Amino acid sequence: MNKVITLVTLVTLTAAAASPSFAQGEKKYGPGVTDNEIKLGQTMPYSGPASSLSLIGKVEVAYFKMINAGGGVNGRKINLISLDDGFNPAKTVEQTRKLVEGDEVLAIFSTEGSAPNLAIAKYMNSRKVPQLLGQAGSPKLVDPTNLPWTTTFYTTSSLEGRQLAVFLLETKANAKVGIIYQNDDNGRSYMEGMKSGLGEKAATMLVKEVGFDLTYPTIDSQILSLQAAGADTIFFATTTPKFVAQGIRKIGELGWKPLMLLTFPASSIETTLKPAGLEHAIGAVTSIYSKDPGDPKWRDDPAVQDYYKFMKEWAPGEPPTDSTGRIGYIAAQMMVEILMRCGDDLTRENLLYHATHIKDFQIPMFVSGIKINVTPEDRVPWKQAQMVRFDGRSYEFIGGIVTAPGDK
């Protein structure tokens, strides 16, 4: 078909062949599975203040169409039912109940956002329905004791905050830090991770914290507040590119030159830095785990080339350089891998087993050295990151792979 399918087939078949469940035997099916179909469900913010993140769902739907065109997974087509929740947790609950009780999906896959995932977690676990690869960084979701049927597909926001704090302590130990945080569980988790990473020095380094809601038109007043507080370092504790772009642009217009620390989801050159003005973003620091298709640094990388080809053929109406799309691409690859490992035992119990038994799995779009490891007891899928700094054109590596202390 094309090079993308060849690559995915090689990756999945290699790992799946080593799995006991991949051997042909008695067929065991859970809800939503037949000899010809595997039915999955999810919610995405196709409307509302976080609608830019819906590209994740669009790419996942397109990826499964590509897999289906190549014969599916072990001969079964993936039917992903992707519904709009407007990034409203109450709507997430309503739509998820419809998917589980009405459509009878095998599992919920890659629901977007910490608040939406938290809203459905108890429901999913009470019904023993897998809630897999949630696009969420809240450490509250990494709870195998109380939420055994839940896995996420992101290093936790608190861990990412600690990684940035470790970098700050090593490079600017006397910084005066101002934090602007998204006023929800995820934003507060990033902020608490930063505080935890700074440890005892947080008392002297943190000068001000200001929050904002997704409904705010701008964060200009928050930026002015941090400047007035004497901050020389700004941590944007949010995953929303629009607000980070606004903040960086405002800082540039003020002629202010603080060190800017960005979360990975809101650090894309295409969706954050270009709208902010590349000249204003010079020196911004973030931690990355995968390759940004909008960064010239990766333009000739084979995995990124495969991604461009996939987007051109299977999602031709979507922007290939918008890094949001690669999040869905990677998650869909991981889901295919898990399904392949299940073989003909497509029960919910076996699906959960393989989702929580992953060792040193390297996805092609990941930065070399960052691998996925998930066990029933430890559900944080990766704990490593590569620190990078924006030079006006591309993100350049700063040192090697880092791991912050702590398991969440």
C-alpha positions in Angstrom: 0.0 0.0 0.0 2.5 2.5 1.1 5.6 2.8 3.3 3.6 3.7 6.4 1.7 0.4 6.4 4.9 -1.5 5.8 6.5 0.2 8.8 3.6 -0.4 11.1 3.2 -4.0 10.0 6.9 -4.7 10.8 6.6 -3.0 14.2 3.4 -4.8 15.3 4.1 -8.2 13.9 7.6 -8.3 15.5 6.2 -7.6 19.0 3.0 -9.5 18.5 4.7 -12.7 17.4 6.4 -12.9 20.8 3.1 -12.6 22.7 1.4 -15.9 24.0 -2.0 -14.6 22.9 -0.9 -14.1 19.3 -0.8 -17.8 18.7 -3.9 -19.1 16.9 -6.3 -20.8 19.2 -9.8 -20.6 20.5 -11.5 -17.3 19.7 -12.7 -15.3 22.7 -14.6 -12.1 22.2 -15.8 -9.3 24.4 -18.5 -6.7 23.6 -18.0 -5.0 20.3 -15.9 -7.8 18.7 -16.8 -10.1 15.9 -14.8 -12.1 13.3 -14.7 -9.0 11.2 -14.8 -6.0 13.6 -13.4 -4.4 16.7 -15.5 -1.6 18.0 -13.8 1.2 20.0 -15.2 4.5 21.3 -13.8 7.9 22.4 -14.8 11.5 23.0 -13.0 14.5 21.6 -13.5 18.3 21.8 -14.8 18.8 18.3 -16.4 21.9 19.6 -15.7 24.3 22.4 -12.6 26.1 23.8 -10.2 23.1 23.2 -11.4 22.3 19.7 -7.9 22.6 18.2 -7.1 19.3 20.1 -9.8 17.5 18.0 -7.1 16.9 15.4 -6.0 14.0 17.6 -9.3 12.2 17.0 -9.4 13.0 13.3 -5.9 11.5 12.8 -6.8 8.4 14.9 -9.9 7.8 12.7 -7.8 8.3 9.6 -5.0 5.9 10.9 -7.5 3.1 11.6 -8.9 3.6 8.1 -5.4 3.0 6.8 -5.0 -0.1 8.9 -8.4 -1.4 7.7 -7.5 -0.8 4.1 -4.5 -3.0 4.6 -6.6 -5.9 6.1 -7.2 -4.6 9.6 -5.8 -6.2 12.8 -5.6 -10.0 12.5 -8.3 -9.8 9.9 -10.6 -7.5 11.8 -11.5 -3.9 10.9 -11.3 -1.3 13.7 -14.4 0.8 14.0 -13.6 3.9 16.1 -16.8 5.8 17.1 -15.5 9.3 17.9 -18.0 11.6 19.6 -17.9 15.3 20.5 -17.9 16.3 24.2 -16.9 19.9 23.8 -14.3 19.4 26.5 -17.2 19.4 29.0 -16.8 16.6 31.6 -20.6 16.2 32.0 -20.9 15.7 28.2 -18.0 13.3 28.3 -19.9 11.2 30.8 -23.1 11.3 28.7 -21.3 10.4 25.5 -19.2 7.6 27.1 -22.3 6.0 28.6 -23.8 6.0 25.1 -20.7 4.3 23.7 -20.5 1.7 26.5 -24.2 0.9 27.0 -25.6 1.8 23.6 -22.9 1.0 21.1 -21.4 -1.7 23.3 -17.8 -0.9 22.5 -15.0 -3.2 23.5 -13.1 -0.2 25.2 -12.8 3.5 25.4 -9.6 4.7 23.6 -7.7 8.0 23.8 -10.3 10.3 25.3 -8.9 13.8 25.3 -8.2 15.8 28.5 -7.6 15.2 32.2 -10.9 16.5 33.3 -12.9 14.4 30.9 -10.9 11.3 31.7 -11.3 11.8 35.4 -15.1 12.3 34.9 -15.5 8.9 33.4 -12.9 6.9 35.3 -15.0 5.6 38.2 -17.8 4.7 35.8 -15.5 2.8 33.5 -13.9 0.9 36.4 -17.2 0.1 38.0 -18.3 -1.6 34.7 -14.8 -3.2 34.1 -14.5 -1.6 30.7 -11.0 -0.7 29.6 -10.3 3.0 29.5 -7.1 2.9 27.5 -4.4 5.4 26.4 -6.2 8.5 27.8 -4.7 11.7 26.5 -4.3 13.1 30.0 -1.5 14.0 32.3 -3.2 14.0 35.7 -1.4 11.8 38.2 -4.9 11.0 39.7 -5.5 8.7 36.7 -2.3 6.7 37.5 -4.0 4.7 40.2 -3.9 0.9 39.5 -5.3 0.1 42.9 -8.5 2.2 42.6 -8.6 2.5 38.8 -7.2 -0.8 37.5 -9.1 -0.5 34.2 -7.5 2.9 33.3 -4.3 3.7 31.5 -3.0 7.0 30.1 -0.7 7.7 27.2 1.2 10.6 28.5 3.9 11.1 31.1 2.2 12.8 34.0 1.9 16.6 34.1 3.4 16.6 37.6 6.4 14.6 36.3 6.9 17.0 33.4 6.7 19.9 35.8 9.5 18.3 37.9 11.7 17.7 34.8 11.5 21.5 34.0 12.2 22.3 37.7 15.3 20.1 37.6 16.5 21.9 34.5 15.9 25.2 36.2 17.9 24.2 39.3 20.8 23.1 37.2 20.9 26.2 34.9 19.3 29.1 36.8 19.2 28.3 40.4 18.4 31.8 41.5 15.5 32.4 39.1 12.5 34.4 40.2 9.7 32.1 38.9 6.2 33.2 37.9 3.7 30.5 37.1 0.6 31.1 34.9 -1.6 28.0 35.1 -4.7 26.7 33.5 -7.3 26.6 36.3 -8.1 22.9 36.1 -6.7 19.6 37.4 -4.1 19.4 34.7 -2.8 23.0 35.0 -2.6 22.7 38.8 -0.8 19.3 38.4 1.9 21.0 36.3 2.2 23.7 38.8 2.5 21.3 41.8 5.1 19.3 39.8 7.2 22.4 39.4 7.0 23.2 43.1 7.8 19.7 44.1 10.8 19.7 41.7 12.2 22.9 43.2 11.9 21.4 46.7 13.0 23.7 49.5 14.1 26.4 47.0 10.4 26.9 45.9 9.9 29.2 48.9 12.5 31.7 47.6 12.3 31.1 43.8 8.5 31.3 43.3 7.3 34.9 43.3 3.8 34.7 42.0 1.1 32.2 40.6 -1.8 33.4 38.5 -4.6 31.2 37.0 -6.8 31.5 34.0 -9.9 29.7 32.6 -10.3 28.4 29.1 -13.2 30.8 28.6 -10.9 33.8 29.0 -10.4 35.9 25.9 -6.7 36.6 26.7 -4.1 36.2 29.4 -2.6 39.7 28.9 -3.4 40.8 32.5 -1.8 37.7 33.9 1.4 38.4 32.0 1.4 42.0 33.3 0.9 40.7 36.9 3.9 38.4 36.7 6.1 41.1 35.2 5.0 43.4 38.1 5.9 40.7 40.6 9.5 40.8 39.4 9.6 37.4 37.7 12.5 36.6 35.4 11.3 33.1 34.5 7.8 32.2 33.4 6.3 28.7 33.5 3.3 28.3 31.3 1.5 25.5 33.1 -1.1 24.8 30.4 -1.5 22.4 27.4 -3.5 25.0 25.4 -1.4 26.4 22.5 -3.7 29.5 22.0 -3.0 30.9 25.5 0.8 30.1 25.4 1.0 31.9 22.0 -0.8 34.9 23.4 1.5 35.0 26.4 4.7 34.8 24.4 3.5 37.5 22.0 2.5 39.8 24.9 5.9 39.2 26.5 7.6 40.1 23.2 5.5 43.2 22.8 6.5 44.4 26.3 10.2 44.0 25.4 10.5 41.8 28.4 13.1 38.9 28.3 12.2 36.3 30.9 13.2 32.7 30.4 10.0 30.9 29.2 9.3 27.3 30.2 6.7 25.5 28.1 4.9 22.2 28.5 5.3 19.7 25.7 1.7 19.8 24.4 1.9 23.6 24.0 5.3 23.9 22.5 4.7 23.2 18.9 6.5 25.5 16.4 3.5 25.5 14.1 0.6 25.9 16.5 2.2 27.9 19.3 5.5 29.6 18.3 4.5 30.8 14.9 1.3 32.5 16.0 3.3 34.1 18.9 6.0 35.3 16.5 9.1 33.2 16.2 11.3 36.1 17.2 9.4 36.4 20.6 9.9 32.7 21.3 13.7 32.6 21.0 15.2 30.9 24.1 12.0 29.1 25.1 12.7 25.8 26.8 10.6 22.6 26.9 11.0 18.9 27.3 10.1 16.6 24.4 9.5 12.9 23.9 8.5 12.7 20.3 9.5 14.4 17.0 7.6 17.5 16.0 6.7 17.3 12.2 6.6 21.1 12.2 10.2 21.4 13.3 12.8 21.7 10.5 15.1 19.6 12.7 13.1 16.5 11.9 12.1 17.2 8.3 14.3 14.4 6.8 13.8 11.9 9.6 12.4 8.6 8.2 9.6 8.4 10.8 8.5 12.0 10.1 8.6 11.3 6.4 6.3 8.4 6.9 4.0 10.7 8.9 3.9 13.2 6.1 3.0 10.5 3.6 0.3 9.2 5.9 -1.2 12.7 6.4 -1.2 13.4 2.6 -3.0 10.1 1.7 -5.3 9.5 4.7 -5.9 13.0 6.2 -5.5 15.3 3.2 -7.6 18.1 4.7 -5.6 18.3 7.9 -2.3 20.3 8.4 0.7 17.9 8.4 2.9 20.2 10.3 0.5 20.8 13.2 2.2 18.7 15.9 -1.2 18.0 17.6 -1.8 15.4 14.8 1.2 13.3 15.7 -0.2 12.7 19.2 -3.2 10.8 17.6 -0.9 9.1 15.1 1.3 7.7 18.0 -1.6 6.7 20.1 -3.3 4.9 17.2 0.0 3.0 16.6 0.1 1.9 20.2 -3.5 0.8 20.1 -2.9 -1.3 17.0 0.1 -2.8 18.8 -2.0 -3.8 21.8 -4.8 -5.3 19.6 -2.2 -7.3 17.6 -0.8 -8.8 20.8 -4.3 -9.9 21.8 -4.6 -12.2 18.8 -8.0 -13.9 18.9 -8.5 -13.4 22.6 -10.3 -10.0 22.3 -11.9 -10.0 25.7 -11.8 -6.9 27.9 -9.6 -8.7 30.4 -7.0 -9.8 27.8 -7.0 -6.3 26.3 -6.3 -4.8 29.7 -3.5 -7.4 30.2 -1.7 -6.4 27.1 -2.2 -2.7 27.7 -0.4 -3.1 31.0 2.4 -5.4 29.9 4.6 -3.4 27.6 8.3 -3.4 27.9 10.9 -1.2 26.1 8.6 -0.5 23.2 10.1 2.1 20.8 7.6 4.0 18.6 9.4 5.4 15.5 8.2 9.0 16.2 9.7 8.9 19.7 13.1 10.5 20.3 15.7 7.8 20.4 16.2 6.5 23.9 12.6 7.1 25.1 10.7 3.9 25.4 7.3 2.8 26.6 7.1 0.7 29.7 3.8 -0.2 31.4 3.2 -2.7 34.1 0.1 -3.4 36.2 1.7 -1.7 39.1 3.4 1.2 37.2 1.2 2.9 34.6 3.3 6.0 33.7 4.1 5.0 30.1 7.4 6.8 29.9 9.5 8.9 32.4 12.2 10.2 30.2 12.4 13.5 28.2 14.8 15.4 26.1 15.4 19.1 27.1 15.4 21.5 24.1 15.7 25.2 23.5 14.2 27.2 20.6 16.8 29.1 18.5 14.4 31.0 16.3 14.0 28.3 13.8 14.2 24.9 15.5 14.4 23.2 18.9 18.0 22.3 19.7 18.9 19.6 22.2 20.2 20.7 25.6 22.2 17.8 27.1 20.9 14.2 27.0 17.8 12.3 28.1 16.6 13.3 31.6 14.5 11.6 34.2 13.1 13.6 37.1 12.9 11.9 40.5 9.6 10.4 41.5 7.2 7.9 39.9 4.5 10.4 39.1 
